[in-house]
């Protein structure tokens, strides 16, 4: 069955910050929806109240907003098929779960946690390390399949441990087509009788997402490959309800930088890079850096994530969001896991910084400088500074960390270069060049370069012995943009003060 309109959902659980893998899932859903002129829906899957984290839903919405992945429907956005928090749809799920019981496709189970633990321990004694609640064991457990109708009705009235489990049939082959992985099949004998309605009346993911996807008219389910093994249960449930299933696309894992294992938040802490879009305060667990706070533009992050599991088939690497939408095709998603390459992410960010105008970068650069105590520079100075530095940085904080000498006098000097380049016999020449700078009619890069280079040539000096010392005297380091443009930006008064300080320290 084909759906009238493309509708996709991004359905995170508010159990903590949004992992970068979740951001990529949201991006792929968004791009596909927009490519197909469809709807992008946010649904908060908060049925597991024991793992609910205060502030996580707001964090998810703020992350999507920062990235520019605008919602068509969702909590706070509205829509005709809400509510969009599963905790607000609780009564709905019980109705559908009981329908499956009435059809014989599910059953009531009354096993207490202690009884389930005892059953597992008994199975271990018999050499069974993983006890499966399924057709081979259900008749030995406490449920409406194994009990009499009278006992079942009594427990329904008195027990605090009433759950509903799927009645998985034996010896069936469940086949579905995955857009990424092709035809996928499971034998029903491999599946367990999953709980679909918990004792507290809340549904598990398996029931809730099936019911919501159907009622919200979701045409395509695009999610991580960790859900691939559960899709067999979901396909069966669509059959039980006699509903048309959506199309499925299961995305590859984002792997650690080593390529071995799934990327986790601990990898970020270990290797010093963000794995969340925005900063997250985990309380006792610590504060986790976000891509935004690390200095990434949203455009660079989206471009990096686009290619972390998808390929256009050509050599194009840089896309605007509009170009991403035009190019995106689910069939181009790569099956194998994608290795997280932080250096590549920084390269993307560098390209976007270079391409932006200084005016576009102004507010972000001012924020980066302000966070380091630089508050006394006007916009004219900062715009000229951006022009000098933007091809030399990868992340926004680099504007300060790689160029702090523009905002404060050097505290240390590159001793290695001084030992190699400074000669005491050249000091009179530096004194004369100081006078040249002091008396320049116009203190700009062109005039400084012309007068200083002319002096060096006229005195038969070596540029390689003079210019490095000038740079060290002015900035303390050999790193930085063009020397003469830097001197102009620093200004005559500041440069002369720095030279005085440097040469006095050097010759005392």
Buried (B, 14 or more C-beta within 10 A) or exposed (E): EEBEEBBBBBBBBBEBBBBBBBBBBBBBBBBBBBBBEBBBBBBBBBBBEEEBBEEBBEBBBBBBEBBEBEBBBBBEBEBEBBBBBBBEBBEBBBEBBBEBBEEEBBBBBBBEEEEBEEBEEEBEEEEEEEBBBBBEBBEEBBBBBBBEEEEBEEBEEEBEBBBBBBBBBEEBEBEBEBBBBEEBEBEBBEBBBBBBBBBEEBBBBBBBBBBBBBEBBBBBBBBBBEBBEBBBBBBBBBBBBEBEBBBBBBBBBBBBBEEEEBBBBEBBBEEEBBBBBBBBEEEEEEEBBBBBBBBBBBBBBBBBBBBBBBEBEEEEBBBEBEBBBEBBBBEEBBEEBBBBBBEBBBBBBBBBBEEBEBEEBBEBBBEBBEEBEBEEBEEEBBBBBBBBBBEBBBBBBBBBEBBBBBBEBBEEBBEEBBEEBBEEEBBEBBEEBBEEBEEBEEBBBEBBBEBBBEBBEEEEBEEEBBBBBBBBBBBBBEEBBEBBBBBBBBEBEBBBEBBEEBBEEBEE
